[in-house]
C-alpha cells in the first residue's frame, strides 16, 4: 500500500514530496506502515488520513476510541491474525462481519479473515495507532490467559467438580489433593500469568475473590480497582492453593487469616516482592497481594510532588538534630514512600537509623529495620524502648496508634533523637487533637513536634492521550480557583489509550499540606485551640491546604479537575 498511498496523498496535496521521502526513510529505519510514519512525523493528522482513505476507497471511517466492542466479536478473529493484518472486528450483522482496518485495500487480509470466520467482510477504515490500542485493549492478556487455561479440562477430570465448587463446612477436599492439583503445569502457568500481567500493568495490588457463583481477579492500578479476569469457578481452590504454597502458608488451614510473601525474579537484576494476605470469607478464601517493586521505589524527594517551598520546609524539619516529624494521611496515601525518602536523605555513615515497621515493605541498605510481631510482644512501644538503648540518631516508627507509643516517641524527641512517624488523620492540624486525645499533654506536643505533613496521592493525566477540556470559570471558582485566575486556567484530561489501559491516567503524584510548628502555632497548641483555629493560623502563615496543592497540580496540567474534587475536601471557611 506504501507506494499507492504515497501517490494518492501527493495527488490530493495532503503531503509534499519531501515529506513523503522523509517518511519512507523513517519506514526503512523503524518499520511500520507509511501512514503511521506520516502521522508520527506530524505531516498529516490521523483523522485527516482516515477521512482521506475513507473517501478514496469508498468505505466508512470509524473512531475506535469511542467504540465499545463486544468481547464475543473479538473472539471471531485470533489475536495473531489481528496483529498481522492490523485489523479488529467491530460488529456482526447476519452473515456480515464489520472489520476496522488500517489498509482497507488489502484484499489478502480480507480473504484471510473471510476464510477464517466464514463471514462476508465489510471493511471500515481506522488509524493504525487506534487499531493497535484497540488490539491491546480487547485482546490484552486474553491470549496469555487462554494459553494458561489450556489443559485444565484434562487436569480436572480426576476430581469431582462438586468438591471444587463447595467451600466451607462441607468442603472435604483434602490438603494432599489440593497440593497435587496446585502443582500441575496448567495451574502454575495460570498463576504465573496473573502475577506477570499485574506487573506489566503496573498494578499495586491483586485481589482474588470467591463468591457463591463467580470467581474474579481484580487489579488496583493508580489507586482504582479494575476487573482483570474471571477464571472458571471450579479453579478457585487450585489457584488459591497454589498461591498459598508459593507464600509458604499452611495449605490445610482455611479457617484463620494467614500472611505470607512471594519473591519473583524478573531477569538478572530485578526482583518483585508480593506481600500476601489470605482471609477466609463466606464462599472461600480471599487473597490480596501487595506488589513491592524496589526498582520503582522513588527515594528522590524532588520527584515526589513537593512544591519548592514545601520541600524546603520538610528538609529543614528532618535536618534538625531532634524533635518529631509526623506524616499523616489515609492508607495508600504514600506516607511510607515519603518517610523512606527522608531516611534515605539522612542515611550517612555517621548516622545511626533504626526503624520499627509493620510490615517492613522495602529493605534499605545501612538502616536497621525491625519487623513488628505482636504475637510475641514485639510492638511499636517495645521496639521504641529497645531503640533508645541502641544509641540512635534517627528513629522511624511505622505508626503512632496508642498512648504508650506516643509517650515514648515524645520523650525520645525531647531527649535528643529525631523521630519520624505517621498518624491516621485527615489533615495536619487535626493531628494535634489526635495526640491530645491519646493522652499526651499539649505542652509536650508543642515542645516535641517540628512539623506535621498531611498528604494524598492524585492520578496523573496520561501524557500519550492528554487533551485540553473546556471548563467554565464558574466551575473552577466553585472548586477553589480565584475569580481572577479562573479565565486563564486550562484543564486537561486523558481520552484513553493503550499506554494507560484506556483510563486516561498514568501514574500518581503526591499533594501536600505542610504545617511547621513555630512559636505562634506552639502558643495555639498550649492554649488548646481547635483544629479550625490551628488551620487558620497556619494558613495565615502561608500553609497551602491539600485542596490548594491539588489545584496547583491541576493548573500545571499534571492532574484533572475530577481528581482534585475526588481526592480533597473543599477548604473550610
PyMOL commands that set and color helices and strands:
alter all, ss='L'
color gray80, all
select helices_A, chain A and resi 2-11+17-30+34-40+46-57+64-66+71-74+79-85+107-117+128-138+142-149+152-156+161-165+175-182+185-200+233-246+294-296+301-303+308-318+335-346+374-376+380-387+403-414+430-438+442-448+473-478+483-486+519-526+531-540+546-555+561-567
alter helices_A, ss='H'
color red, helices_A
select strands_A, chain A and resi 87-93+96-101+120-125+205-210+215-221+224-229+258-266+270-281+284-293+323-328+353-357+368-371+394-397+418-423+449-461+466-469+491-494+505-516
alter strands_A, ss='S'
color yellow, strands_A
deselect
rebuild
show_as cartoon
